[in-house]
Amino acid sequence: MKSRASAGAIVNLISLLVALFALPAVAQKTKPKDSYLRNVELCSGREHAPLDARIEGCTALIDAGQDMTPAGLAIAYNNRGNAYAAKGDYDRAIPDFDRSIELNPTYAKPFNNRGVAYFRKREYDRATDAFDQAIRLNPNYGEAFANRAGAYLKKNEYARAGQDYDQAIRLEPNLDGVWNGRCWSRAILGSLQEALEDCNKALQSGSADAATYDSRGLIHLKTGELRAAIDDYSSALRTDPKLASALYGRGLAKLKQGDKAGGNADISAAKAIQGSIGDDFTRYGVQ
């Protein structure tokens, strides 16, 4: 994850530099060059600049908008939107993505990033619309496919999520979460052997987290391998003790094994965290 972020910062820096140095000669003289370049570096997130510093650098570039090309301004607005989103300030991030799109309607990144902001606000229909637009502009945008798959999961559209994970894996197989995402989609849809292969792939890659063990736990629960299900759910809970799906799934597995007290305790704990978790498992085909 860190290496991709660094690479992205370098790409953003190069893009901004190209946009800036397309300035007319008169405009270049209006700002000290060193200050201008420092703001470019900050706005691009170079060297893991703090979020407030990134916002400050982007704002300085935006305020000098008459000295910049529309493409350069679009990048600055997009990058400032990303910094606001990283702070959880989505209501300030989204207008920046909107402005970036207005300045450069063929720039796919702000469409994807706007979708992520809407996703974080739990506005899933608006999120998928934004990801649709990003993918139309760039049909090879693996991250946008993965993000749209995540939104489809939230909308309980598991087949469409699986199709998008297929595309994301084809385009960028090393993206975080794509193997587990497809594993989860396939587990819910009942393609259990294929799902197991995806989860095992995620585990073998060293990128496994609580969600991966939770997904594989569901597979084992569906196939009746109750001991394996309990082991995977317990692994998930060691990392995330409040993961309701892992608690509920482990509770069901314990009940099926005859451990009534242990099963009911896990299920009660899961429902205290997420009251609707039982309905989720009914939708997954497990009761």
N, C-alpha and C positions, 0 to 999 in steps of 0.2 A: 504493500500500500504506500509506504513512504517513498519507494523508488519511483512509482508512477506519479506521485504528487510532485516530486522534484522535476521529473521530465516534463510534466505539465507546466510547471513554473517557467522552465527554460523556453518551451514553445511559446507561452504567453509573452515572455520577455522579447523573444525574437520578433513576434508579430507586432508588438507595440513599437519596437525599434524601427521596423520597416515602415510602419504607419507614420511614426514621428519624422523620420528622415525623408519622407515625401513632402515635407513642409517647404513652402517657398522661402527663399533666402531672407527676405525681410522679416518673416515671422520668426525665423531661427534666432534673430538678433534681439528679440524682445524679452527673452528669458536667459539667465545664465545656464550654459550648457550642463555644468556639473549638477546643478539643482534639478534640472529637467530629467537627466538620466537617473538621478537618485529616486525621483518620484516614479519613474518607469519601473525601476527595480522593486520598489516597495509595492506598487500596484500589482506587479506580476507575482508577488509572494516569494521573491528570491530570498534564499537563505532563511526560509521559514520565518519571515518577518511577522511580528505580532499582528493580530487582526486589526486593532485600532490603527496601527501604522500603515497597514495596507489600505484601509479606508482613507486615511489622510493623504496618502500618495495618489490614490485614484481621484480623490476629490480635487486635489491640486491640478491634475491633468484635465479634469472635467471643467474646472473653473477657467482654465486656459483654452477652452473649447474653440475659440475663434482661431487659435494657432494650430489646430489639429485637423487631420482629415476625418471624414465620417467613419472610416474603418477604424482609425485609432480611437476615436471617441466611443465607438461601439464596444471595443475591447475593454476600455476603461470602465464603462458602465457595467459590463458583464463581470469584470473582476471585482468591482466594488460590491455588486450583488452577491457574488460568492462569499465575500468576507462577511457581509451582513448575515447571510444564510448560515455560515459557520458559527456565528454568535447566537443563532436561533431567532434573529430578528427578520422573520419572513415578510412582514408587512412593509419593511423598507427594502428588502431584497427584490421583491417582485416588481415594483415600479422601475428599478434599475434594469432588470431583465427586459421589461417592456420597452424602455427607452433604447436599449441596445438593439432590440429587434427593429424598432422604428428607423434607426440609423443605418442598419445593415440587415435587410430582411432575408438575405441568403446566408447569414451566419447561424449555423446550426446550434452552437453551444448554448446561447442564451435560451433557446427553446427547451433544450434538455434541462438546463439549470432551473428554469421556471417550473418545469414539471416536478423536479425534486422539491422545490419550495412548496408547491401545492400538495405534494405527497405528504410532506411533514406537517402541513396544516390539515391533513386528512380530507382534502378535497380531491378525491380520487378520479372523478370524471374529468375535472379540469387538468389533473396531472396527465392522464392518458391522452387527452387532446394535445397537450404540449409535446409529449413524447412522439405522438403521431407526426407532428410538424417537423420535429428534429429528424425523424427517420425519413420523411419525404425529401428533406434537403440533403441528407447523407444516408443512403441505404446501407452503408457499411459502418454505421455508428453503433458498435457493439454495446457500449455503455448505455445508450438510449434504449436499446432492446432489453437489456437487463433491468433497467429502471421501470420500463413499461410492464415487464413481467411481474415485478414486485407490486405494481399498482393493480394489475389484474388479480393477483393473489388476494389483495385486500377486498376486491370486488367479488371474490369467490368465483372467478372465471378461470378455473384451473387449466382447462384445455388451451385457452389462449395464452395463459402464462407459460405453459410448457412449450408452446410453439415459439414464443419469444426467447425463452431460455435456449432452445435449439439454435436460434440465430445468433444469440450472444456468444454461445460456446463455439460456434463455427467461426465467428469473427475474432473473438478475443477470449480464448479458453482459459486464460490466467486471471480474468477479472474476479475480484473477491465475491464469493457468495453464489456464483452461477451454478456450480455443480450441486451444491446443497439446495439451491432454489429449484432446480429441475428435479432433484431427488424428492423434495417435498411435494411438488406438483404431481409427479408420477405416483407417489405413495397414496395420495388422496384419490387419484383416478383409478388406482388398482393395478397399475403396471409395476408389480412389486419387484420382480427380478431386475428390471431396468433401473428402477429406483435404487435398489440396493447397490448396483454397480456405480451409480452416480455418487451415493453417499460414501462408498468405499474409496472412490477416486478422490473425494474431498478430504477424507481422513488420511489417505496416503500422501497427499500433497503437503501435509503439515499445516493446512489452513483451517482445520476443524475447530469449531467452537460449539457452544451449547446447542445452537440451532441444528447443527449437523447430527449430533447425538440424538437430539429430540426427533429429527426426521427418521433416523434409522430405528429409533425406538418404536415409532408408529408402524414401520414395515414389519418388525418382529411381532408386534402386537397383532397385526392383521394376519400374519402367517401362523400364529399360535405358538411362537417361540418365546414363551413367557419369561424364562430366566434371562435370555438375551435382551428382551425388551426392558426388564427391570434394570439390568446392568447399564444399558445405554441411557435410560432416563436418569439413573443415579449419576452417571458421568455428566450429563447436561446440568443437573442440579448442583453439582459441586462447583460449577462455574457460575451458574445463575440460579441461586436458591429460590427465587420467586418466579420462575418460568412456569406459568400456570399449566401449559399443555404438557410439560414433562411430569408435573405433579399428578395431573389427572390421568395421564396415560399410565404412569407407574401404579396409581391407585387401582385402575381397571385390571392391570396385569396381576396385582396382588390378590384382588378379589377372585379372579379366575383361577389362581393357585390355591384358593381356600383361606387366604390370610385376610379375614374380614376386618379385624381391628386395624391392621396396617393399611389396607385398601381404603377404608372409610376415612381414616385420618388424612391420607394424601388427597382424596377427593374433596374433603371439607376444606383443606388448606388451599387447593386450587380454586374452589368456588369463592373463597374469601378474597382472592386476588382478582378473579375474573368471573363474575356471576354467570355469564353465558357460555362458559367453557364446555358444559355438557352438550349444548346445542351444536357447538363446533364439532365435537366428536361424532355426533349423530350425522352431521353433514359429511364427515370423513368416512362414514360407513362403519363406525365402531361404537358398540354400546356395551 
